[in-house]
Amino acid sequence: MPIVAQSTETTDWVSRFADEVIEESERRAPGAKTSGAAAPVVVVASGLSPSGPIHLGNLREVMTPHLVADEIRRRGYQVRHLISWDDYDRYRKVPAGVPGVDETWAEHIGKPLTSVPAPKGSPHPNWAEHFKAAMVESLAELGVEFDGISQTEQYTSGVYREQILHAMRHRADIDAILAQYRTKKAPAKKQQQKPVDEAELEAAEGSGAAAEDDGSSGSAGYFPYKPYCGNCEKDLTTVTSYDDDSTELTYSCTSCGFSETVRLNEFNRGKLVWKVDWPMRWAYEGVVFEPSGVDHSSPGSSFQVGGQIVGIFGGKQPIGPMYAFVGISGMAKMSSSKGGVPTPADALKIMEPQLLRWLYARRRPNQSFKVAFDQEIQRLYDEWDRLEAKVADGSALPADVAAHSRAVRTASGELPRTPRPLPYRTLASVADITAGHEDQALRILSDLDPANPLTSLDEARPRYDKAEAWINTHVPADQRTIVRDEPDTELLKSLDEQARESLRLLLDGLAGNWSLDGLTHLVYGVPKVQAGFSPDATPKELPAEIKTAQRTFFALLYQLLVSRDTGPRLPTLLLAVGQERVRHLLGE
């Protein structure tokens, strides 16, 4: 057994699950502790169906066991995180919003995902590989280590042959378990808040004689196995007879009319139905921990039924939490079959992997949360930077320290990070104003801290690139910042003496305050000085009217600089415009 150092991160949900998984793994291998035998490899699992874009909701299926597996690795145990690619599932529908896909893909409905052509222009050999590739790349950036298993390869190479024959021999036992749920009176229909999970749909929307997601029941009896047609490759098939001794199976296809008799002990073109397939894999792989979505965990659903069926295969049901859905700021719950939903790759274009990992690590699996693609991302980054500062100075709470640690590093080491992590909202403003001119961006960012200027934009990368991508792809054109070319002479002429004085005070102070902190002090101080107070006066020392005067002054500056009442933070905007141009636009 490994020598296990007590984790210092005992207050977060990840550590608690790690404790339970280690205990369960040792319970399943009795005697290892006392006999001196090597500790069992702890197996955790995730399942992903590449039926379309694999979205940020699906990522929770991976991140939950990843975080637990990583904590167990930190304690010195061997862990295997399986990602089962359900690429032998049927192609269920043509997802909307997928580039390079049109209505002609409907002709492939019913085929295995690996038998469906990839979208036009894709370098990948089939539909499943096209969508798997993007997820694999994102998981690498996120630091997720895993063993990928293609269910197409498992089934078509005969890996599961004995398990299939075993299921067919025990089909009456399986049918009896499933019948407990078929005969229950359906509950009163409520408005469904969340769509059924993809894997449930894969099963539930099967065709042929299988009206349910648990296999074929008809005059020939119940069969937990569904062949893909030898002619049209679709799963619109019905098993019409099966002989246990010879393993001869006869099926017919309701789509093309083809029928044939095969020997199941040498036939590899079909799969167990979902509610039998999943528990079979638990037993085959020895899975100890696997989370399940809300729909998989409801009464009569796959996880609950699988807990009974797994015993037929000599296995045990994994432990694991039910996880809640992940949303997007301003968007409804995601469904990959509908297309157009943000993927991990989309999120990683606008945020560093540490921030995305943190969003999944800081919330318990049963807590829902949203990933921000709108202005909220700036607030999230502010919160993250404050946490970094607290961790650095030792003032962060233990649970926050644990979530931060899980975000920035894995058992294999620390994730690559931005050398100079400047505020995201500042970087976004600079990227907005400079519109891709890197020399201008470097000039502005160097002026933020003249005593310690940037020597290269690379010091601010990749955070700068993420902020620039967010500005370019998620900020509407009417909210982008366009600096005026010439002064607004009409507005300048219309100003009263107080407004003119405020501009004079600002212009007089520019040269001596040309840094981010200096300009912040200056723009907030002008209204204070005009009202007879010190520029260093705190809000407690000032009347409420000063805030109104500051807002009025800020609105005037925005109008004169960008012809709007609002915009990026004024100190950043002034640095971006440059001192000479600011003087020109303010009428000097």
C-alpha atoms as one frame of an Amber mdcrd trajectory, in Angstrom:
protein
   0.000   0.000   0.000   1.224   3.528  -0.689   2.211   5.722   2.200  -0.592
   8.240   2.249   0.038  11.714   3.559  -3.039  13.214   5.109  -4.478  15.709
   2.653  -4.343  19.307   3.796  -7.403  20.009   1.687  -9.963  18.234   3.826
 -12.698  20.835   3.714 -13.781  20.615   0.103 -16.106  18.211  -1.676 -13.302
  16.696  -3.754 -11.405  15.453  -0.704 -14.539  13.994   0.821 -15.302  11.997
  -2.337 -11.666  10.904  -2.567 -11.918   9.500   0.973 -15.058   7.559   0.016
 -13.590   6.234  -3.228 -10.390   5.004  -1.556 -12.440   3.316   1.157 -14.753
   1.690  -1.422 -11.832   0.553  -3.568 -10.175  -1.121  -0.573 -13.486  -2.693
   0.431 -13.675  -4.299  -3.022 -10.166  -5.738  -2.663 -10.256  -7.216   0.851
  -6.984  -8.496   2.161  -4.753  -6.221   0.106  -4.000  -4.077   3.134  -3.014
  -6.958   5.399  -1.371  -9.210   2.812   1.049  -6.591   1.543  -0.273  -6.939
  -1.974  -0.157  -3.956  -4.271  -3.019  -1.554  -3.811  -5.721  -1.937  -6.460
  -5.781   0.596  -9.255  -8.674   2.907  -8.497 -10.963   3.154 -11.539 -13.142
   6.203 -12.102 -15.171   6.709 -15.242 -16.881   9.198 -17.511 -19.007   8.600
 -20.576 -19.346  10.956 -23.541 -21.409  10.570 -26.688 -19.870  12.380 -29.693
 -23.313  12.749 -31.278 -22.664  16.452 -31.805 -20.666  19.244 -30.182 -19.598
  18.084 -26.705 -20.660  21.045 -24.604 -19.808  22.563 -21.236 -22.560  20.571
 -19.534 -20.919  17.348 -20.737 -17.625  18.634 -19.340 -18.983  18.187 -15.811
 -19.233  14.460 -16.559 -15.440  14.560 -16.979 -14.329  17.215 -14.498 -16.066
  15.649 -11.490 -14.195  12.310 -11.673 -11.048  14.059 -12.906 -10.836  16.229
  -9.800 -11.479  13.242  -7.532  -8.970  11.073  -9.420  -6.373  13.817  -9.231
  -6.781  14.146  -5.462  -6.348  10.373  -5.108  -3.172  10.549  -7.242  -1.853
  13.320  -4.984  -2.183  10.864  -2.098   0.024   8.307  -3.832  -2.518   5.877
  -5.289  -2.646   4.586  -8.840  -5.755   5.833 -10.611  -7.247   5.117 -14.003
  -9.737   7.668 -15.324 -11.671   6.072 -18.163 -13.513   8.157 -20.706 -15.823
   5.855 -22.568 -16.546   7.327 -25.990 -20.046   6.132 -26.840 -19.256   6.296
 -30.538 -21.107   3.057 -31.307 -24.408   4.666 -30.332 -26.962   5.295 -33.047
 -26.963   8.581 -34.925 -30.202   9.963 -33.550 -30.833  13.247 -35.306 -29.129
  15.943 -37.342 -28.072  18.608 -34.833 -28.817  22.164 -35.791 -26.142  24.773
 -36.243 -23.240  22.458 -37.170 -21.146  23.935 -40.005 -20.777  21.669 -43.025
 -23.939  19.664 -42.250 -27.205  19.806 -44.162 -30.470  17.892 -44.344 -28.841
  15.072 -46.364 -27.268  13.793 -43.135 -30.752  12.598 -42.131 -30.237   9.555
 -44.365 -27.682   8.287 -41.847 -30.044   8.277 -38.858 -29.871   4.868 -37.188
 -26.257   4.125 -38.118 -23.407   4.000 -35.593 -21.830   7.416 -35.092 -18.570
   6.067 -36.494 -20.374   5.127 -39.738 -21.704   8.645 -40.336 -19.614  11.000
 -42.515 -17.891  13.888 -40.782 -19.154  17.406 -41.562 -17.947  18.760 -44.897
 -14.416  20.068 -44.739 -13.485  18.089 -41.630 -10.107  16.323 -41.657 -11.550
  13.499 -39.551 -12.748  10.138 -40.923 -16.245  10.139 -39.440 -18.811  12.013
 -37.366 -17.684  10.669 -33.990 -13.996  11.372 -34.550 -14.790  14.926 -35.651
 -16.450  15.800 -32.342 -14.102  13.710 -30.194 -11.053  15.541 -31.540 -12.153
  18.959 -30.306 -12.883  17.563 -26.830  -9.561  15.708 -26.608  -7.716  18.927
 -27.447  -9.641  20.865 -24.799  -9.035  18.202 -22.139  -5.299  18.386 -22.836
  -5.353  22.165 -22.302  -7.293  21.631 -19.073  -4.734  19.152 -17.764  -7.140
  16.197 -17.712  -5.377  12.819 -17.895  -7.527   9.926 -19.078  -7.665   6.603
 -20.893 -10.040   6.852 -23.827 -12.054   3.794 -24.829 -13.880   3.667 -28.157
 -17.018   1.579 -27.809 -16.954   1.012 -31.578 -13.561  -0.672 -31.194 -14.695
  -2.625 -28.134 -17.804  -4.029 -29.775 -16.519  -4.588 -33.325 -13.345  -6.335
 -32.128 -15.315  -8.778 -29.984 -13.999  -7.531 -26.615 -17.482  -7.771 -25.105
 -18.476 -11.042 -26.768 -18.653 -13.058 -23.563 -20.582 -10.292 -21.841 -23.087
 -10.193 -24.712 -23.576 -13.963 -24.639 -23.931 -13.801 -20.848 -26.594 -11.104
 -21.149 -28.497 -13.172 -23.711 -28.374 -16.256 -21.479 -29.710 -14.175 -18.584
 -32.184 -12.153 -20.629 -35.091 -13.385 -18.532 -33.419 -12.100 -15.366 -32.711
  -8.741 -16.999 -36.256  -8.553 -18.306 -37.625  -9.246 -14.828 -35.661  -6.326
 -13.402 -36.784  -3.983 -16.149 -40.381  -5.172 -15.824 -40.492  -3.748 -12.293
 -40.278  -0.311 -13.824 -42.334  -0.934 -16.956 -45.374  -1.936 -14.921 -45.254
   1.021 -12.551 -47.924   3.595 -13.109 -46.460   6.634 -14.817 -46.488   9.732
 -12.607 -48.673  12.658 -13.509 -47.026  14.515 -16.347 -45.302  17.697 -15.281
 -43.741  20.304 -17.419 -40.200  19.047 -17.876 -37.712  21.633 -16.769 -34.678
  19.940 -18.250 -34.428  17.737 -21.365 -33.438  14.106 -20.991 -29.704  13.494
 -21.123 -28.167  12.486 -24.458 -27.476   8.875 -23.523 -31.058   8.449 -22.315
 -32.267   9.854 -25.617 -29.915   7.589 -27.533 -31.665   4.664 -25.948 -35.189
   5.984 -25.620 -35.536   6.999 -29.232 -34.522   3.655 -30.660 -36.713   2.282
 -33.456 -37.880  -1.094 -34.697 -39.739  -3.233 -32.236 -37.902  -1.628 -29.321
 -40.250   1.055 -28.176 -38.428   1.321 -24.855 -34.766   1.920 -24.125 -34.258
  -1.475 -22.536 -34.393  -3.894 -25.459 -36.804  -5.717 -27.741 -39.893  -7.375
 -26.355 -42.221  -9.162 -28.719 -43.617 -12.548 -29.622 -40.079 -13.964 -29.745
 -39.344 -12.771 -26.221 -37.085 -10.138 -24.712 -33.579  -9.502 -26.091 -31.079
  -7.039 -24.576 -29.053  -6.923 -27.801 -29.614  -4.965 -31.001 -27.776  -5.758
 -34.248 -26.872  -3.120 -36.811 -28.268  -4.150 -40.197 -25.823  -5.934 -42.501
 -27.253  -4.094 -45.491 -28.130  -0.506 -44.500 -26.032  -0.386 -41.268 -28.968
   0.983 -39.267 -30.238  -0.275 -35.936 -33.875  -0.405 -37.097 -33.790  -4.135
 -36.503 -35.870  -6.685 -34.644 -34.474  -9.939 -33.249 -36.934 -12.640 -34.284
 -35.238 -15.710 -32.779 -32.235 -16.769 -30.741 -30.845 -20.179 -29.729 -28.719
 -20.279 -26.577 -26.867 -23.460 -27.509 -25.796 -22.564 -31.028 -25.974 -18.764
 -30.427 -27.816 -18.508 -33.765 -29.632 -15.167 -33.926 -32.061 -14.116 -36.630
 -33.034 -10.493 -37.143 -34.887  -8.445 -39.714 -34.513  -4.783 -40.627 -37.639
  -2.640 -40.735 -35.839   0.012 -42.757 -34.582  -1.905 -45.791 -36.240  -5.327
 -45.320 -32.957  -7.187 -45.027 -32.799 -10.225 -42.738 -30.135 -12.760 -41.847
 -29.168 -15.433 -39.363 -25.778 -15.121 -37.641 -23.882 -16.837 -34.860 -23.591
 -14.393 -31.996 -20.402 -16.055 -30.747 -18.637 -14.705 -33.856 -20.802 -11.705
 -34.768 -19.529  -8.226 -33.903 -21.981  -5.824 -35.540 -24.320  -4.848 -32.740
 -24.434  -3.744 -29.120 -26.215  -4.248 -25.835 -29.061  -1.805 -25.238 -28.167
   1.160 -23.057 -29.640   0.044 -19.722 -27.683  -3.209 -19.990 -24.584  -1.829
 -21.710 -23.763   0.662 -18.945 -23.813  -1.798 -15.977 -21.978  -4.386 -18.098
 -19.143  -1.871 -18.478 -19.123  -1.112 -14.745 -18.480  -4.773 -14.084 -16.026
  -5.265 -16.970 -13.851  -2.251 -16.050 -14.261  -2.467 -12.268 -15.495   1.107
 -12.019 -15.552   2.407  -8.436 -16.633   6.015  -9.043 -18.797   7.532 -11.767
 -21.120  10.517 -11.443 -24.446  10.643 -13.227 -26.631  13.430 -14.504 -29.984
  14.360 -13.024 -31.903  12.414 -15.670 -29.799   9.271 -15.271 -30.418   9.356
 -11.530 -34.190   9.725 -11.488 -36.406   6.759 -10.459 -36.430   4.027 -13.115
 -33.600   5.580 -15.088 -30.333   4.059 -16.205 -28.260   4.521 -13.064 -30.938
   3.144 -10.743 -31.800   0.170 -12.952 -28.144  -0.436 -13.695 -27.513  -0.858
  -9.984 -29.611  -4.033 -10.118 -28.479  -5.315 -13.514 -24.757  -4.986 -12.716
 -25.044  -7.947 -10.345 -25.933 -10.205 -13.265 -22.445  -9.466 -14.618 -20.823
 -10.095 -11.226 -20.069  -6.451 -10.589 -21.035  -3.632  -8.256 -22.581  -0.268
  -8.958 -20.102   2.618  -8.729 -20.496   5.222  -6.051 -20.824   8.772  -7.266
 -22.922  11.903  -7.017 -25.743  13.162  -9.130 -24.495  16.294 -10.827 -26.511
  19.374 -11.699 -26.619  21.125 -15.026 -24.231  23.795 -16.218 -25.664  26.867
 -17.869 -24.395  29.806 -19.860 -24.958  33.435 -18.950 -28.059  34.501 -20.821
 -28.770  31.054 -22.315 -31.029  28.125 -21.435 -29.836  24.639 -20.449 -27.602
  23.104 -23.080 -28.429  20.176 -25.319 -25.854  19.021 -27.869 -28.560  17.596
 -30.146 -29.838  21.137 -30.733 -26.479  22.499 -31.860 -25.052  25.945 -31.365
 -24.154  25.338 -27.706 -20.799  26.499 -26.315 -18.147  23.826 -25.992 -15.047
  23.677 -23.785 -13.068  24.841 -26.816 -15.311  27.910 -27.057 -14.758  28.691
 -23.380 -10.995  28.199 -23.634 -10.830  30.775 -26.412 -11.881  33.477 -23.940
 -10.649  32.197 -20.569  -7.559  30.518 -19.217  -7.857  26.843 -18.271  -7.303
  27.703 -14.599 -10.480  29.804 -14.504 -12.557  27.113 -16.231 -11.213  24.419
 -13.878 -12.016  26.663 -10.908 -15.654  27.033 -11.968 -16.080  23.239 -11.795
 -13.922  22.764  -8.683 -15.478  25.381  -6.424 -19.070  24.103  -6.697 -20.272
  20.767  -5.361 -21.520  18.490  -8.155 -25.161  18.952  -7.106 -24.864  22.739
  -7.394 -25.655  24.280 -10.747 -23.617  27.191 -12.042 -23.134  29.232 -15.194
 -20.154  29.790 -17.442 -19.995  33.429 -18.505 -19.653  34.470 -22.119 -21.070
  37.958 -21.509 -19.860  40.880 -19.366 -20.023  38.586 -16.324 -16.685  37.086
 -17.364 -14.986  40.306 -16.234 -16.496  39.986 -12.755 -15.468  36.318 -12.585
 -11.896  37.239 -13.452 -11.905  39.972 -10.789 -13.086  37.365  -8.266 -10.399
  34.929  -9.398  -7.644  37.546  -9.104  -8.811  38.466  -5.598  -8.661  34.774
  -4.664  -5.112  34.522  -6.049  -4.094  37.475  -3.893  -5.670  35.962  -0.779
  -4.005  32.599  -1.391  -0.677  34.393  -1.821  -0.972  36.329   1.437  -2.459
  33.428   3.415  -5.852  35.014   4.096  -7.984  32.660   1.956 -10.383  30.186
   3.575  -9.319  26.492   3.467 -12.042  25.487   0.986 -11.063  28.359  -1.307
  -7.394  27.379  -1.056  -8.342  23.828  -2.068 -10.407  24.970  -5.068  -7.587
  27.286  -6.145  -5.020  24.496  -5.858  -7.167  22.181  -7.984  -7.549  24.933
 -10.586  -3.889  25.802 -11.044  -2.251  22.389 -10.793  -2.777  18.643 -11.076
  -0.828  15.786  -9.521   1.465  16.001 -12.562   2.374  19.637 -11.999   1.259
  23.215 -12.450  -0.651  24.289 -15.560   1.033  26.921 -17.782   0.023  30.393
 -16.658   0.257  34.050 -17.688   3.525  35.540 -16.326   1.958  38.983 -15.694
  -1.781  38.387 -15.074  -3.069  41.932 -15.583  -6.785  42.542 -14.886  -8.937
  40.887 -17.561 -11.239  43.904 -17.894  -8.199  46.126 -18.492  -6.845  43.778
 -21.145 -10.265  43.599 -22.796 -10.507  47.402 -22.873  -7.028  47.725 -24.376
  -7.778  45.050 -26.984 -11.032  46.827 -27.800  -9.454  50.251 -28.220  -6.369
  49.148 -30.138  -8.298  46.847 -32.538  -5.455  44.404 -33.095  -2.516  46.828
 -33.132  -0.097  45.029 -30.836   2.422  47.873 -30.678  -0.304  50.181 -29.376
  -1.472  47.556 -26.893   2.069  47.135 -25.558   2.462  50.918 -25.204  -0.722
  51.205 -23.160  -0.038  48.182 -20.979   3.496  49.420 -20.295   2.047  52.715
 -19.059  -0.111  50.902 -16.498   2.905  50.560 -14.215   5.739  52.809 -15.456
   8.034  51.552 -12.682   7.701  47.964 -13.939   6.638  48.168 -17.600   5.899
  45.206 -19.842   8.724  44.513 -22.258   6.620  42.217 -24.466   2.975  41.288
 -24.882   4.073  37.706 -24.274   4.304  38.576 -20.573   0.541  39.177 -20.592
  -0.267  36.100 -22.640  -2.300  33.948 -22.880  -4.678  36.115 -20.806  -4.372
  39.023 -23.251  -5.265  36.771 -26.198  -8.290  35.405 -24.322  -9.529  38.915
 -23.532  -9.001  39.995 -27.135 -10.943  36.956 -28.389 -13.799  37.797 -26.011
 -13.962  41.389 -27.261 -13.917  40.283 -30.893 -16.461  37.462 -30.619 -18.822
  38.201 -27.723 -19.170  41.976 -27.457 -21.802  43.439 -29.824 -20.584  45.984
 -32.346 -22.680  48.748 -30.787 -20.846  48.189 -27.487 -17.344  48.377 -28.968
 -15.223  51.447 -28.302 -14.420  53.792 -31.205 -12.316  56.807 -30.275 -13.177
  60.046 -32.033 -10.837  61.348 -34.724 -11.659  65.009 -34.154 -12.938  67.058
 -31.199 -16.690  67.472 -30.739 -16.559  71.257 -31.220 -20.299  71.710 -30.778
 -20.262  70.013 -27.389 -17.133  71.885 -26.298 -18.735  75.233 -27.216 -21.878
  74.402 -25.245 -20.087  73.697 -21.941 -20.651  75.931 -18.933 -17.793  77.326
 -16.869 -17.876  74.478 -14.316 -17.508  71.841 -17.032 -14.675  73.804 -18.668
 -12.912  74.066 -15.332 -13.174  70.301 -14.814 -11.477  69.722 -18.173  -8.719
  72.237 -17.317  -8.036  70.470 -14.014  -7.798  67.138 -15.799  -5.505  68.447
 -18.544  -3.242  70.181 -16.025  -2.789  66.907 -14.156  -2.241  64.543 -17.100
   1.530  64.766 -17.388   2.150  64.265 -13.676  -0.287  61.375 -13.334   0.319
  59.339 -16.497  -0.063  55.839 -15.053  -3.055  53.687 -14.225  -3.004  54.563
 -10.532  -2.202  58.201 -11.200  -5.020  58.687 -13.690  -7.453  56.867 -11.399
  -6.584  59.307  -8.630  -6.868  62.237 -11.046 -10.261  61.496 -12.656 -11.891
  60.759  -9.311 -10.191  63.753  -7.727 -11.274  66.482 -10.165 -14.886  66.690
  -8.892 -13.604  66.648  -5.300 -11.277  69.594  -5.909 -14.037  71.533  -7.692
 -16.248  71.078  -4.637 -13.498  72.385  -2.325 -12.231  69.055  -0.966  -8.837
  67.408  -1.083  -8.346  64.952  -3.983  -7.351  62.398  -1.327 -10.628  62.745
   0.602 -12.312  59.392   1.265 -16.001  58.718   0.482 -16.817  58.940   4.206
 -15.490  62.505   4.228 -17.528  63.600   1.220 -21.184  64.540   0.733 -23.370
  62.298  -1.455 -23.457  65.000  -4.145 -19.818  64.276  -5.028 -20.800  60.895
  -6.518 -23.322  62.657  -8.754 -20.676  65.175  -9.809 -18.240  62.350 -10.609
 -20.803  60.550 -12.776 -21.538  63.793 -14.639 -17.812  64.420 -15.197 -17.225
  60.857 -16.389 -20.134  61.057 -18.848 -18.677  64.287 -20.283 -15.291  62.670
 -20.825 -16.855  59.630 -22.511 -18.868  61.873 -24.842 -15.792  63.874 -25.816
 -13.596  60.799 -26.312 -15.915  58.045 -27.671 -19.283  59.804 -28.284 -21.072
  57.673 -25.676 -22.104  58.095 -22.048 -20.162  55.008 -20.949 -17.175  52.952
 -22.015 -14.042  51.231 -20.697 -12.699  52.423 -17.352 -11.571  56.019 -17.873
  -7.955  55.593 -16.673  -7.493  52.715 -19.144  -9.241  54.667 -21.894  -7.040
  57.740 -21.348  -3.893  55.609 -21.483  -5.154  53.942 -24.631  -5.980  57.188
 -26.423  -2.592  58.667 -25.523  -1.776  61.971 -23.864  -1.408  64.036 -27.036
  -4.678  62.830 -28.540  -6.547  63.252 -25.233  -5.461  66.908 -25.140  -6.597
  67.358 -28.740 -10.042  65.815 -28.159 -10.616  67.728 -24.930 -10.080  71.011
 -26.747  -6.620  72.067 -25.585
